[in-house]
Amino acid sequence: MDLTAKDAARLLNVPEDTIYTWIRNGTIPSYRVRDKYRLNRVELLEWATARNIEVSPELFRENGSKVQDLLLTNALHRGGVIYDLDCRDKATTLRAVCNVLPLPPKVDREELHTVLVAREALCSTGIGNGVAIPHPRGPIVLGIPEPQVTLGFPGKPVEYGALDKKPVSILFVILSTTVRIHLLLLSHLMFALHDEEFRRLLDARAAQDKIMAKLNTIETRLAAKDRKRGAAP
């Protein structure tokens, strides 16, 4: 619980009074600690992600630290794009994903399936508009040396319990190595999903090279924006 209401307001770009209103009516996940409200950074970003609220990736860089510019692009390169997943519903979707993810031989796929199911039990990772982002609730030790993201396209849209009730046809499975990388991957992905051309490529189930090229362009633009802010007096 590392964020105050003021911090959350800055992250979500809303008035602090709005955060307190959401806390009082139970809209946003929060905790009361010694008569003060605190929010968990990961839970807050996942909450914003589920509601398609854009959060600036720059806000998750700690003490001015940097990460590689093409974090999401490189993670997707490692995880790859999978077409025509054999899915009928959420349960078969998660099973199909765990069966086909490109993972080192020592990774326990059953353990991964268990943590993905547990995350969905808390709240659907279907964020609306046909997109879901399955991921463990926090980074776990799976024997993965670097973070990876796999883009999967079900053979046909599946019911996923999304907030907008729409079936899911696009899956981004995120496997992170640290909390900070988890936050950055989620925020970079949400930034990319607001790009109309990138979304058109996803809806068209475009070839992997086209999707990767566009994502590269988006993250390059994001990195340039970040550097410009860092250079500002």
N, C-alpha and C positions, 0 to 999 in steps of 0.2 A: 504494500500500500504506500507507494512512494510519491503520489501526486496530491496536491491540494486542489480545492475547487478552482482556485485562481489558475493553477497550472493547466487544469483540464479545459478551462475557458480559452486559454491561449492556444492549446493544441487543436481545439475544435473551431476556433475562431467565432465564438459566441460570447455574449455577455456573461459575466460571472453569476448574475441573478438567474440566468437560464439554467446554469448547472445546478444551482440550489433548488430550483423548481423541479428539475428532473430527479434530483436526489430525494426530495420530499415525496414525490408521487411514485417513486420506485422505478422510474423509467430507465435510469442509468445505474450500473452496478457500483456500489460504494460501501464503505465500512466506517463505523463510528469508532474513533480511537481517542480516548480521553476528551470527550466532548468536542472533538474535531472530526470533520469528514475527510476521509482519504480514499483515493481511487488507485487501483492497480493499473500500471501502464499497459500491460498486455491486454487485460480485460477491456480497457477503454478503447484501444485500437480495434479489437475484435468487435466490440459493440458498434463503433463507428463504421467499420467495414460492412457489418450486417445491414446497416441502414444506408449504405452507399454515400456516406459522408466523407468527403475528401479531406485528408489530413496531410499536411506538407511533410515529405520525408526528411527535410532538413531539421525538423524539430526533434528527431530522434538521434541526432548526432551528439554524442556526449563530449562536453569540454572541447568543442571545436574539432574533435577527431574526425577522420575521413575513412571511408571504405572505398573499395574499388568502384570506379564510375559505372561499370556495367554489371553490377551485382546481380540483378534479376536476369539479365541476358545470359550471363555465364551460368547461373543456376539452372536456367531452362535448357541451355546447351547440354548440361550434364544429365538433366532429367528427361529431356526429349519430348516429342509430341507423339501421342498414340491415338490412332483413329479407330472408329467403330468398336468401342468397348462393348462387350456383351453385358448389357444392363437391363433390368426390368423394373427395379425400384431402388430405394436408397441402400438397402441391405446388400443386394447383388452388385450394386455399383461399388461400394467399399470393398467387397470381396474381390471383384474384378480388378480394381486398382491395385490392391496389394499383391495380386498374382502376377501382374505384368510390369510393375515398376522396375526400372533398371537399378538393382541394388547389389552390393557386394555379397558373395555367397554366405558370409558369416552372419548377415542380418537375419533376425528372426521375423519372418513375415507375419506369423501369428501374433507376435507381440505388437507389431505395427498395427495390424487389424484391430486388436483390442483397444489400443489407445485412440485410434480414429473413431471407433464406435463410441467410446466413452466421451470423446469431445462432442460428437453429434447429440449425445443424450443430454448434454447441458443446454444446447441451443443449436439449431440447424446452421450449418455454414453456407447455406444457400442465401446469397446476398441479394437476389432479385435479378430481373432481366435475363434469366436463364443461366446465371453463373453461380457456381459453388466453389468454395475454397477449402476442401478437406485438409486438416492439419492436426497434429497433436496439440494439446492445450499448451504445452510448453516444450522447449527443446528436450529431446531425450537422447540417450546414448544408444545409437543403433550401429555403431561401427562405420558411420559415414564421415569421411575426413573433411568434406566440404558441403555446404548447403546445396540442395537441389530442388528444382521445381519441375513437375511433370504436367504438361497440358494434355488433357484427355477429352476426347469427343465420344460420348455414348452413341451406340448405333441408332438410338432414337431417344428423344427427350424423356426424362424420368421424373416422377414425382419425388420431391426432395424436402418438402416441408418448408420451403422458402417463405419469407415474410410476405411477398407479393402473390403467393400461391401459384406462381408460374412454374412449369416443369423446367428442369435443368438440362442444358445441352452442351455446356462448357464447364470443364473441371480444371482447376489449378491445384495440384497437390503439393503442399509446401512441407519440406523437411529441413529444419534449421539446425544449426550447431550451437547457437547461443541465443539468449533472449534478445540481445541487440540486433543480431542478424535477422531474427524472426520479425521484429518490429519493422526493420528496414525493408525486408522483402514484401511484407504485407502493404506497407505504405507505397513502395514503388509500384506494386501491382495495381493498387487502387488508382494511382496517378495514371498509369497506362490505360486502364479501363475507361477513363474519361476521354481518351483520344478516339475520335469518331472513326478515323481510318483503321486504327488497330481493331476496334470493335467490328468493323465491317469484315476484316480479314478473318476474325474468329467466327462470325456468323456464317461466312462462306466456307469455313473449314479449309482455308487456304493451305498451300504447301508449307512445310516447315521452314524452308529457307525464306519465304516471303514474310512469315510471322516473325522470324528471328531478325530479319533486316529491319522491319518496322520497329520492333522493340529496341533494337540497338539505337535507332535514331531518337526514340523517345528518351531513353536513358542518357544519351549523349547531351540532349537538350537540357535535361534535368541537372546533369552535372555542371554544365556551363552556367546555369542559373544559380546553382549552389556556389560556384567559384566567384561569381559576380557579387553575391551577397557577402561572401567572406572578404572580398576586397574593398567593400564599402567602408568608408570611415565611420 
